[in-house]
Amino acid sequence: RQLDFAPGRTSVAIHLRRGDLPRGSDRATGDAYYVRLLHAIREVEPEADIHVWSSTAGVHQQAA
């Protein structure tokens, strides 16, 4: 699927690695890290067009 970014705005794309790691894996970066990162980005680029995605295929149930 193609990402569509807003023209004229800073584009940020973050892929959270989740799909191939079991829940609770110590190899996964915690959500709090990404929340802090996004807050820091917003401080510098408040109008940034931010896209965050992950894959949970084969490991976790699909979200409703």
VMD Tcl script that builds the backbone (N, CA, C; Angstrom):
set m [mol new atoms 192]
animate dup $m
set s [atomselect $m all]
$s set {name element resname resid chain x y z} {
  {N N ARG 1 A 0.837 -1.182 0.000}
  {CA C ARG 1 A 0.000 0.000 0.000}
  {C C ARG 1 A 0.879 1.241 0.000}
  {N N GLN 2 A 0.561 2.179 -0.825}
  {CA C GLN 2 A 1.335 3.407 -0.948}
  {C C GLN 2 A 0.949 4.397 0.144}
  {N N LEU 3 A 1.964 5.073 0.702}
  {CA C LEU 3 A 1.701 6.135 1.675}
  {C C LEU 3 A 1.472 7.434 0.933}
  {N N ASP 4 A 0.449 8.134 1.286}
  {CA C ASP 4 A 0.162 9.438 0.692}
  {C C ASP 4 A 0.447 10.512 1.721}
  {N N PHE 5 A 1.483 11.311 1.467}
  {CA C PHE 5 A 1.862 12.374 2.381}
  {C C PHE 5 A 1.278 13.700 1.923}
  {N N ALA 6 A 1.029 14.576 2.878}
  {CA C ALA 6 A 0.486 15.900 2.580}
  {C C ALA 6 A 1.559 16.743 1.891}
  {N N PRO 7 A 1.234 17.315 0.748}
  {CA C PRO 7 A 2.214 18.148 0.054}
  {C C PRO 7 A 2.553 19.396 0.866}
  {N N GLY 8 A 3.825 19.780 0.822}
  {CA C GLY 8 A 4.267 20.997 1.483}
  {C C GLY 8 A 4.514 20.853 2.971}
  {N N ARG 9 A 4.368 19.647 3.498}
  {CA C ARG 9 A 4.629 19.411 4.925}
  {C C ARG 9 A 5.759 18.408 5.072}
  {N N THR 10 A 6.501 18.505 6.173}
  {CA C THR 10 A 7.543 17.526 6.456}
  {C C THR 10 A 6.895 16.158 6.628}
  {N N SER 11 A 7.454 15.149 5.969}
  {CA C SER 11 A 6.920 13.786 6.030}
  {C C SER 11 A 7.750 12.940 6.978}
  {N N VAL 12 A 7.063 12.204 7.837}
  {CA C VAL 12 A 7.724 11.296 8.772}
  {C C VAL 12 A 7.025 9.949 8.674}
  {N N ALA 13 A 7.787 8.884 8.473}
  {CA C ALA 13 A 7.234 7.532 8.417}
  {C C ALA 13 A 7.966 6.671 9.443}
  {N N ILE 14 A 7.197 5.998 10.295}
  {CA C ILE 14 A 7.780 5.145 11.337}
  {C C ILE 14 A 7.159 3.760 11.226}
  {N N HIS 15 A 8.013 2.768 11.094}
  {CA C HIS 15 A 7.544 1.383 11.084}
  {C C HIS 15 A 7.871 0.773 12.437}
  {N N LEU 16 A 6.842 0.405 13.193}
  {CA C LEU 16 A 7.039 -0.258 14.478}
  {C C LEU 16 A 7.150 -1.751 14.229}
  {N N ARG 17 A 8.291 -2.306 14.533}
  {CA C ARG 17 A 8.491 -3.740 14.318}
  {C C ARG 17 A 7.719 -4.503 15.385}
  {N N ARG 18 A 6.733 -5.234 14.953}
  {CA C ARG 18 A 5.920 -6.009 15.877}
  {C C ARG 18 A 5.571 -7.392 15.321}
  {N N GLY 19 A 5.378 -7.510 14.037}
  {CA C GLY 19 A 4.816 -8.713 13.442}
  {C C GLY 19 A 5.588 -9.987 13.644}
  {N N ASP 20 A 6.898 -9.920 13.694}
  {CA C ASP 20 A 7.670 -11.159 13.794}
  {C C ASP 20 A 8.207 -11.395 15.199}
  {N N LEU 21 A 7.771 -10.600 16.166}
  {CA C LEU 21 A 8.253 -10.757 17.536}
  {C C LEU 21 A 7.112 -11.191 18.448}
  {N N PRO 22 A 7.364 -12.143 19.330}
  {CA C PRO 22 A 6.307 -12.529 20.266}
  {C C PRO 22 A 5.992 -11.387 21.230}
  {N N ARG 23 A 4.750 -11.317 21.674}
  {CA C ARG 23 A 4.336 -10.284 22.628}
  {C C ARG 23 A 5.265 -10.305 23.848}
  {N N GLY 24 A 5.746 -9.129 24.244}
  {CA C GLY 24 A 6.621 -9.028 25.405}
  {C C GLY 24 A 8.087 -9.292 25.113}
  {N N SER 25 A 8.447 -9.467 23.856}
  {CA C SER 25 A 9.837 -9.745 23.497}
  {C C SER 25 A 10.742 -8.594 23.925}
  {N N ASP 26 A 11.888 -8.928 24.497}
  {CA C ASP 26 A 12.838 -7.876 24.889}
  {C C ASP 26 A 13.550 -7.287 23.674}
  {N N ARG 27 A 13.311 -7.842 22.492}
  {CA C ARG 27 A 13.885 -7.287 21.257}
  {C C ARG 27 A 13.050 -6.137 20.704}
  {N N ALA 28 A 11.819 -5.991 21.186}
  {CA C ALA 28 A 10.939 -4.929 20.688}
  {C C ALA 28 A 11.205 -3.638 21.459}
  {N N THR 29 A 11.293 -2.537 20.745}
  {CA C THR 29 A 11.411 -1.238 21.384}
  {C C THR 29 A 10.048 -0.883 21.965}
  {N N GLY 30 A 10.042 -0.443 23.206}
  {CA C GLY 30 A 8.793 -0.141 23.899}
  {C C GLY 30 A 8.034 1.035 23.290}
  {N N ASP 31 A 6.717 1.024 23.475}
  {CA C ASP 31 A 5.874 2.091 22.945}
  {C C ASP 31 A 6.269 3.457 23.487}
  {N N ALA 32 A 6.680 3.528 24.736}
  {CA C ALA 32 A 7.040 4.813 25.357}
  {C C ALA 32 A 8.144 5.520 24.575}
  {N N TYR 33 A 9.070 4.765 24.010}
  {CA C TYR 33 A 10.136 5.356 23.205}
  {C C TYR 33 A 9.551 6.117 22.015}
  {N N TYR 34 A 8.607 5.475 21.333}
  {CA C TYR 34 A 8.014 6.091 20.150}
  {C C TYR 34 A 7.136 7.286 20.507}
  {N N VAL 35 A 6.450 7.213 21.636}
  {CA C VAL 35 A 5.651 8.358 22.086}
  {C C VAL 35 A 6.559 9.554 22.338}
  {N N ARG 36 A 7.681 9.338 23.032}
  {CA C ARG 36 A 8.642 10.428 23.264}
  {C C ARG 36 A 9.197 10.954 21.946}
  {N N LEU 37 A 9.504 10.065 21.029}
  {CA C LEU 37 A 10.027 10.457 19.721}
  {C C LEU 37 A 9.029 11.334 18.972}
  {N N LEU 38 A 7.772 10.931 18.968}
  {CA C LEU 38 A 6.747 11.709 18.269}
  {C C LEU 38 A 6.546 13.079 18.912}
  {N N HIS 39 A 6.607 13.150 20.233}
  {CA C HIS 39 A 6.514 14.448 20.908}
  {C C HIS 39 A 7.688 15.343 20.511}
  {N N ALA 40 A 8.876 14.763 20.432}
  {CA C ALA 40 A 10.066 15.539 20.041}
  {C C ALA 40 A 9.937 16.033 18.605}
  {N N ILE 41 A 9.430 15.200 17.720}
  {CA C ILE 41 A 9.224 15.615 16.324}
  {C C ILE 41 A 8.227 16.765 16.276}
  {N N ARG 42 A 7.138 16.662 17.015}
  {CA C ARG 42 A 6.117 17.707 17.024}
  {C C ARG 42 A 6.661 19.034 17.566}
  {N N GLU 43 A 7.612 18.980 18.492}
  {CA C GLU 43 A 8.209 20.213 19.004}
  {C C GLU 43 A 8.985 20.944 17.908}
  {N N VAL 44 A 9.663 20.188 17.057}
  {CA C VAL 44 A 10.481 20.772 15.995}
  {C C VAL 44 A 9.653 21.055 14.740}
  {N N GLU 45 A 8.761 20.150 14.409}
  {CA C GLU 45 A 7.921 20.257 13.198}
  {C C GLU 45 A 6.459 20.026 13.574}
  {N N PRO 46 A 5.795 21.037 14.139}
  {CA C PRO 46 A 4.420 20.848 14.614}
  {C C PRO 46 A 3.429 20.440 13.525}
  {N N GLU 47 A 3.717 20.759 12.278}
  {CA C GLU 47 A 2.805 20.436 11.177}
  {C C GLU 47 A 3.236 19.204 10.385}
  {N N ALA 48 A 4.177 18.442 10.920}
  {CA C ALA 48 A 4.664 17.259 10.212}
  {C C ALA 48 A 3.512 16.287 9.939}
  {N N ASP 49 A 3.559 15.659 8.781}
  {CA C ASP 49 A 2.597 14.633 8.401}
  {C C ASP 49 A 3.204 13.296 8.809}
  {N N ILE 50 A 2.725 12.744 9.913}
  {CA C ILE 50 A 3.338 11.553 10.515}
  {C C ILE 50 A 2.478 10.327 10.232}
  {N N HIS 51 A 3.138 9.284 9.717}
  {CA C HIS 51 A 2.484 7.996 9.473}
  {C C HIS 51 A 3.222 6.941 10.290}
  {N N VAL 52 A 2.473 6.166 11.064}
  {CA C VAL 52 A 3.046 5.082 11.868}
  {C C VAL 52 A 2.315 3.804 11.476}
  {N N TRP 53 A 3.072 2.739 11.245}
  {CA C TRP 53 A 2.432 1.480 10.899}
  {C C TRP 53 A 3.236 0.313 11.434}
  {N N SER 54 A 2.594 -0.844 11.455}
  {CA C SER 54 A 3.218 -2.071 11.901}
  {C C SER 54 A 2.496 -3.240 11.247}
  {N N SER 55 A 3.080 -4.392 11.394}
  {CA C SER 55 A 2.450 -5.618 10.937}
  {C C SER 55 A 2.376 -6.570 12.116}
  {N N THR 56 A 1.216 -7.125 12.322}
  {CA C THR 56 A 1.063 -8.127 13.374}
  {C C THR 56 A 0.703 -9.482 12.773}
  {N N ALA 57 A 0.857 -9.605 11.469}
  {CA C ALA 57 A 0.469 -10.823 10.764}
  {C C ALA 57 A 1.175 -12.051 11.314}
  {N N GLY 58 A 0.391 -13.049 11.614}
  {CA C GLY 58 A 0.949 -14.327 12.040}
  {C C GLY 58 A 1.326 -14.410 13.510}
  {N N VAL 59 A 1.261 -13.306 14.246}
  {CA C VAL 59 A 1.672 -13.347 15.649}
  {C C VAL 59 A 0.529 -12.946 16.568}
  {N N HIS 60 A -0.148 -11.854 16.260}
  {CA C HIS 60 A -1.181 -11.312 17.118}
  {C C HIS 60 A -2.522 -11.312 16.400}
  {N N GLN 61 A -3.589 -11.329 17.176}
  {CA C GLN 61 A -4.918 -11.245 16.577}
  {C C GLN 61 A -5.090 -9.874 15.953}
  {N N GLN 62 A -5.867 -9.841 14.887}
  {CA C GLN 62 A -6.136 -8.578 14.194}
  {C C GLN 62 A -6.993 -7.683 15.092}
  {N N ALA 63 A -6.635 -6.411 15.145}
  {CA C ALA 63 A -7.408 -5.452 15.933}
  {C C ALA 63 A -8.763 -5.231 15.285}
  {N N ALA 64 A -9.746 -4.979 16.110}
  {CA C ALA 64 A -11.097 -4.732 15.599}
  {C C ALA 64 A -11.234 -3.309 15.125}
}
mol reanalyze $m
mol bondsrecalc $m
mol representation Tube
mol addrep $m
